[in-house]
Amino acid sequence: MGTSVLSLRMDGELLDRLQHHAARRGMSVQDYVVRTLVRDDFDERFQTAVEETEKFYGVT
């Protein structure tokens, strides 16, 4: 699996907040954003799987 580049434009306030959150975890802003996106993607896929399972078993 290769890598690609994603460029973001954000205001200074958001960048400051991201830098603060990343620094608290000892991470770069890039690593923090990527980890957050991966986690959010997993959460969304997991929720979809739960909903599909509930439909299959008729749970409401």
N, C-alpha and C positions, 0 to 999 in steps of 0.2 A: 504494500500500500504506500503510495507516494504522498507527498505533501503539496499543498497549494498555499497561495498567499491571499489573505483577505485584508483589505485596507478599510479602516473605519474612520469616519470624521465625527468627533464628539466635542462638546463644549468643555471648557477648562474645569468647570465644577464637577462634571461627571468623571473626568480623568483624575482629578484630585481624589475623589471618593474611591475610585478603583485602585489607585496607587496605595491609598491607606489600607484598604481591605487586603490587597496583595501583600503589603509589607507586614501586616499582622500575622500572615501565614508564612512569611519568609519566601514569597514567590515573586516572580516578575509579573507585571500587569498582563503580558501575553499569556503566560501559563495560567494565571487566575481566570482570565476570560475563557480560555479554551476549556479548563476544567469545569467552569460553570455551565458552559454550553453542553458539554458532554453529559453532565449530571442532569440537566434539564431534559435533554433528549431521552435519557434512560427513564426518567420519571414519567415522561409522556408515553413512551412505549410500554412501560409497565402498567400504567393506568389503562391503556387500551386493551392489554392482555387480560386484565382483571375484568373489565367490562364484557369482553367477548366470552370469557369463562362463565360469568354470571348469566349471560344470554343463553349459552349452551345448556346450563343446568337449570334454567328457569328461575333463577333467584332474582327477586325484585328489591 
